[in-house]
Amino acid sequence: MATKAKELWEELLAQNPTNEDLRYVIEWVEALRQEAWQKLLVQNPTNEDLRYVIEWVEALRQEAKAMLKRKIKEILADMKIL
């Protein structure tokens, strides 16, 4: 990865990027995709975040789909408990 890109990534991380920031890095910066994806996972992605990745990032589509399915199953299970 180019030094400038790495510097900008480090600056972004220092500013505590939002999930939306990370989604755009995941989509547009292939060299940072996995690192940004891991950061997004730590930040607990919303259903919207996962749907965005499913739609726009083929390389992570299957993993994001599986996560979204698990989240939906958890929500449905919680609803049955109430």
TORDOTOR-228643 format. One line per 3 residues: number of its first residue (from 0); their letters; for each residue x, y, z of N, C-alpha, C, O, CB. Coordinates in Angstrom, 1 decimal. Glycine has a CB too. Layout:
<nodes>
NUM	A	X:Y:Z:X:Y:Z:X:Y:Z:X:Y:Z:X:Y:Z | ...
</nodes>
This chain:
<nodes>
0	MAT	0.8:-1.2:0.0:0.0:0.0:0.0:0.9:1.2:0.0:1.9:1.3:0.6:-1.0:0.0:1.2 | 0.5:2.3:-0.7:1.2:3.5:-0.8:1.3:4.1:0.6:0.4:4.0:1.4:0.6:4.5:-1.7 | 2.4:4.8:0.9:2.6:5.4:2.2:1.6:6.4:2.5:1.1:6.5:3.6:4.0:6.0:2.2
3	KAK	1.2:7.2:1.5:0.2:8.3:1.8:-1.1:7.7:2.2:-1.8:8.2:3.1:0.0:9.1:0.5 | -1.5:6.6:1.5:-2.8:5.9:1.8:-2.8:5.4:3.2:-3.7:5.5:4.0:-3.1:4.8:0.8 | -1.6:4.8:3.6:-1.5:4.3:5.0:-1.6:5.4:6.0:-2.2:5.3:7.1:-0.2:3.5:5.1
6	ELW	-0.9:6.5:5.7:-1.0:7.7:6.6:-2.4:8.2:6.8:-2.9:8.5:7.9:-0.1:8.8:6.1 | -3.2:8.3:5.7:-4.5:8.7:5.7:-5.4:7.8:6.5:-6.3:8.2:7.3:-5.1:8.9:4.3 | -5.2:6.5:6.3:-5.9:5.4:7.1:-5.7:5.6:8.6:-6.6:5.5:9.4:-5.5:4.0:6.6
9	EEL	-4.4:5.8:8.9:-4.0:6.0:10.4:-4.7:7.3:10.9:-5.2:7.2:12.1:-2.5:6.1:10.5 | -4.8:8.3:10.1:-5.5:9.5:10.6:-7.0:9.3:10.8:-7.6:9.7:11.8:-5.3:10.7:9.5 | -7.6:8.5:9.8:-9.0:8.2:10.0:-9.2:7.4:11.2:-10.2:7.6:12.0:-9.5:7.4:8.7
12	LAQ	-8.4:6.4:11.5:-8.5:5.6:12.7:-8.4:6.4:14.0:-9.1:6.1:14.9:-7.5:4.4:12.7 | -7.5:7.4:13.9:-7.4:8.2:15.1:-8.6:9.1:15.4:-8.8:9.5:16.5:-6.1:9.2:14.9 | -9.4:9.3:14.4:-10.7:10.1:14.5:-11.9:9.2:14.8:-13.0:9.7:14.8:-10.9:10.9:13.2
15	NPT	-11.7:8.0:15.1:-12.8:7.0:15.4:-13.8:7.1:14.3:-14.9:7.7:14.4:-13.4:7.4:16.7 | -13.5:6.4:13.2:-14.4:6.5:12.0:-15.8:5.9:12.3:-15.9:4.9:13.1:-13.8:5.7:10.9 | -16.8:6.4:11.7:-18.1:5.9:11.8:-18.2:4.6:11.0:-17.4:4.3:10.2:-19.2:6.9:11.4
18	NED	-19.3:3.9:11.2:-19.6:2.7:10.3:-19.7:3.1:8.9:-19.2:2.4:8.0:-20.8:2.0:10.8 | -20.3:4.3:8.6:-20.4:4.8:7.3:-19.0:5.0:6.6:-18.8:4.7:5.5:-21.3:6.0:7.2 | -18.1:5.7:7.4:-16.8:5.9:6.9:-16.1:4.6:6.5:-15.5:4.4:5.5:-15.9:6.6:8.0
21	LRY	-16.3:3.6:7.4:-15.7:2.3:7.1:-16.3:1.6:5.9:-15.6:0.9:5.2:-15.8:1.4:8.4 | -17.6:1.7:5.7:-18.2:1.1:4.6:-17.6:1.7:3.3:-17.4:0.9:2.4:-19.8:1.4:4.6 | -17.4:3.0:3.2:-16.8:3.5:2.0:-15.3:3.1:1.8:-14.9:2.8:0.7:-16.8:5.1:2.1
24	VIE	-14.6:2.9:2.9:-13.2:2.4:2.8:-13.3:1.0:2.3:-12.5:0.6:1.4:-12.4:2.5:4.1 | -14.2:0.2:2.8:-14.4:-1.2:2.4:-14.7:-1.3:0.9:-14.2:-2.1:0.2:-15.5:-1.9:3.2 | -15.6:-0.4:0.5:-16.0:-0.4:-1.0:-14.9:0.0:-1.9:-14.6:-0.6:-2.9:-17.2:0.4:-1.2
27	WVE	-14.2:1.1:-1.6:-13.3:1.8:-2.5:-11.8:1.5:-2.4:-11.1:1.8:-3.3:-13.6:3.2:-2.4 | -11.4:1.1:-1.2:-9.9:0.9:-1.0:-9.6:-0.5:-0.8:-9.6:-1.0:0.4:-9.4:1.8:0.2 | -9.4:-1.2:-1.9:-9.2:-2.7:-1.8:-8.0:-3.1:-0.9:-8.1:-4.1:-0.1:-8.9:-3.3:-3.2
30	ALR	-7.0:-2.3:-0.8:-5.8:-2.6:0.0:-6.1:-2.5:1.5:-5.4:-3.1:2.3:-4.6:-1.6:-0.3 | -7.2:-1.8:1.8:-7.6:-1.6:3.2:-8.8:-2.4:3.6:-9.3:-2.3:4.7:-7.7:-0.2:3.6 | -9.4:-3.1:2.6:-10.7:-3.7:2.8:-10.8:-4.6:4.0:-11.7:-4.4:4.8:-11.1:-4.5:1.5
33	QEA	-9.9:-5.5:4.1:-10.0:-6.4:5.2:-9.8:-5.7:6.6:-10.5:-6.0:7.6:-8.9:-7.5:5.1 | -8.9:-4.8:6.7:-8.6:-4.1:7.9:-9.9:-3.3:8.3:-10.3:-3.2:9.5:-7.4:-3.2:7.8 | -10.5:-2.6:7.3:-11.7:-1.8:7.6:-12.8:-2.7:7.9:-13.7:-2.3:8.8:-12.0:-0.9:6.3
36	WQK	-13.0:-3.9:7.3:-14.0:-4.8:7.6:-13.9:-5.3:9.0:-14.9:-5.3:9.7:-13.9:-6.0:6.6 | -12.7:-5.6:9.4:-12.5:-6.1:10.8:-12.9:-5.0:11.8:-13.5:-5.2:12.9:-11.0:-6.5:11.0 | -12.5:-3.7:11.5:-12.8:-2.6:12.4:-14.4:-2.4:12.4:-14.9:-2.2:13.5:-12.2:-1.3:11.8
39	LLV	-15.0:-2.6:11.3:-16.5:-2.5:11.2:-17.1:-3.6:12.1:-18.1:-3.3:12.8:-17.0:-2.6:9.8 | -16.6:-4.8:12.1:-17.1:-5.9:12.9:-17.0:-5.6:14.3:-17.9:-5.9:15.1:-16.4:-7.2:12.5 | -15.9:-5.0:14.7:-15.7:-4.6:16.1:-16.7:-3.5:16.6:-17.1:-3.5:17.7:-14.2:-4.1:16.4
42	QNP	-17.1:-2.7:15.7:-18.0:-1.6:16.0:-19.5:-2.1:15.9:-20.4:-1.2:15.9:-17.8:-0.4:15.0 | -19.7:-3.4:15.7:-21.1:-3.9:15.7:-21.9:-3.3:14.5:-22.7:-2.4:14.7:-21.8:-3.6:17.0 | -21.7:-3.8:13.3:-22.4:-3.3:12.1:-23.9:-3.4:12.2:-24.4:-4.4:12.7:-21.9:-4.0:10.9
45	TNE	-24.6:-2.4:11.7:-26.0:-2.4:11.7:-26.5:-3.3:10.5:-25.7:-3.7:9.7:-26.6:-1.0:11.6 | -27.7:-3.6:10.4:-28.3:-4.3:9.3:-28.0:-3.5:8.0:-27.7:-4.0:7.0:-29.8:-4.5:9.5 | -28.2:-2.1:8.1:-27.9:-1.3:7.0:-26.4:-1.4:6.5:-26.2:-1.5:5.3:-28.2:0.2:7.3
48	DLR	-25.5:-1.4:7.4:-24.1:-1.6:7.1:-23.9:-2.9:6.3:-23.2:-3.0:5.3:-23.2:-1.6:8.3 | -24.5:-4.0:6.8:-24.3:-5.3:6.2:-25.0:-5.3:4.8:-24.4:-5.9:3.9:-24.9:-6.4:7.1 | -26.2:-4.7:4.7:-26.8:-4.7:3.4:-26.0:-3.9:2.4:-25.9:-4.3:1.2:-28.2:-4.0:3.5
51	YVI	-25.3:-2.8:2.8:-24.5:-2.0:2.0:-23.3:-2.9:1.5:-23.0:-2.9:0.3:-23.9:-0.8:2.7 | -22.7:-3.6:2.3:-21.6:-4.5:1.9:-22.0:-5.6:1.0:-21.4:-5.9:0.0:-20.9:-5.1:3.2 | -23.2:-6.1:1.3:-23.7:-7.2:0.4:-24.0:-6.6:-1.0:-23.7:-7.3:-2.0:-25.1:-7.7:1.0
54	EWV	-24.5:-5.4:-1.1:-24.8:-4.8:-2.4:-23.5:-4.4:-3.2:-23.5:-4.6:-4.4:-25.7:-3.6:-2.2 | -22.5:-3.8:-2.5:-21.5:-3.2:-3.2:-20.1:-3.9:-3.1:-19.2:-3.5:-3.9:-21.3:-1.8:-2.6 | -19.9:-4.8:-2.3:-18.6:-5.4:-2.1:-18.6:-6.9:-2.3:-18.9:-7.7:-1.4:-18.0:-5.1:-0.7
57	EAL	-18.4:-7.4:-3.5:-18.6:-8.8:-3.9:-17.6:-9.7:-3.0:-18.0:-10.8:-2.7:-18.3:-9.0:-5.3 | -16.5:-9.2:-2.7:-15.5:-10.0:-2.0:-15.9:-10.3:-0.6:-15.5:-11.3:0.0:-14.2:-9.2:-1.9 | -16.8:-9.5:0.0:-17.3:-9.8:1.3:-18.8:-10.1:1.4:-19.4:-10.3:2.5:-17.1:-8.6:2.2
60	RQE	-19.4:-10.3:0.2:-20.8:-10.5:0.1:-21.3:-11.7:0.9:-22.3:-11.6:1.7:-21.2:-10.7:-1.3 | -20.7:-12.8:0.8:-21.2:-14.1:1.5:-21.0:-13.9:3.0:-21.9:-14.3:3.7:-20.4:-15.3:1.0 | -19.9:-13.4:3.4:-19.7:-13.2:4.9:-20.7:-12.2:5.5:-21.3:-12.5:6.5:-18.3:-12.7:5.2
63	AKA	-21.0:-11.2:4.8:-22.0:-10.2:5.2:-23.4:-10.8:5.2:-24.2:-10.5:6.1:-21.9:-8.9:4.4 | -23.7:-11.6:4.2:-25.0:-12.2:4.2:-25.2:-13.2:5.4:-26.3:-13.2:6.0:-25.2:-13.0:2.9 | -24.2:-13.9:5.7:-24.3:-14.9:6.8:-24.5:-14.1:8.1:-25.2:-14.5:9.0:-23.0:-15.7:6.9
66	MLK	-23.8:-13.0:8.3:-23.9:-12.2:9.5:-25.3:-11.6:9.6:-25.9:-11.6:10.6:-22.9:-11.0:9.5 | -25.8:-11.1:8.5:-27.2:-10.5:8.5:-28.2:-11.6:8.8:-29.1:-11.3:9.6:-27.5:-9.9:7.1 | -28.1:-12.8:8.3:-29.0:-13.9:8.6:-29.0:-14.2:10.1:-30.0:-14.4:10.7:-28.7:-15.1:7.8
69	RKI	-27.8:-14.2:10.7:-27.7:-14.5:12.1:-28.3:-13.4:12.9:-29.0:-13.7:13.9:-26.2:-14.6:12.5 | -28.1:-12.1:12.5:-28.7:-11.0:13.3:-30.3:-11.1:13.2:-30.9:-10.9:14.2:-28.2:-9.7:12.7 | -30.8:-11.4:12.0:-32.2:-11.5:11.9:-32.8:-12.7:12.7:-33.8:-12.5:13.4:-32.6:-11.7:10.4
72	KEI	-32.1:-13.8:12.7:-32.5:-14.9:13.6:-32.5:-14.5:15.1:-33.4:-14.9:15.8:-31.6:-16.2:13.3 | -31.5:-13.8:15.5:-31.4:-13.3:16.9:-32.6:-12.4:17.2:-33.2:-12.5:18.3:-30.1:-12.6:17.1 | -32.9:-11.5:16.3:-34.0:-10.6:16.5:-35.3:-11.4:16.6:-36.1:-11.1:17.5:-34.1:-9.6:15.4
75	LAD	-35.5:-12.3:15.7:-36.8:-13.1:15.8:-36.8:-14.0:17.1:-37.9:-14.1:17.7:-36.8:-14.1:14.5 | -35.7:-14.5:17.5:-35.7:-15.3:18.7:-36.0:-14.4:19.9:-36.8:-14.8:20.8:-34.3:-15.9:18.9 | -35.5:-13.2:19.9:-35.8:-12.2:21.0:-37.3:-11.9:21.0:-37.9:-11.7:22.1:-35.0:-10.9:20.8
78	MKI	-37.9:-11.7:19.9:-39.3:-11.4:19.8:-40.2:-12.5:20.4:-41.2:-12.2:21.0:-39.7:-11.1:18.3 | -39.8:-13.7:20.2:-40.6:-14.8:20.7:-40.5:-14.9:22.2:-41.4:-15.4:22.9:-40.0:-16.2:20.1 | -39.4:-14.4:22.8:-39.2:-14.4:24.2:-40.2:-13.4:24.9:-40.7:-13.6:26.0:-37.8:-14.1:24.6
81	L	-40.4:-12.3:24.2:-41.2:-11.2:24.8:-42.6:-11.5:25.0:-43.4:-10.7:25.4:-41.1:-10.0:24.0
</nodes>
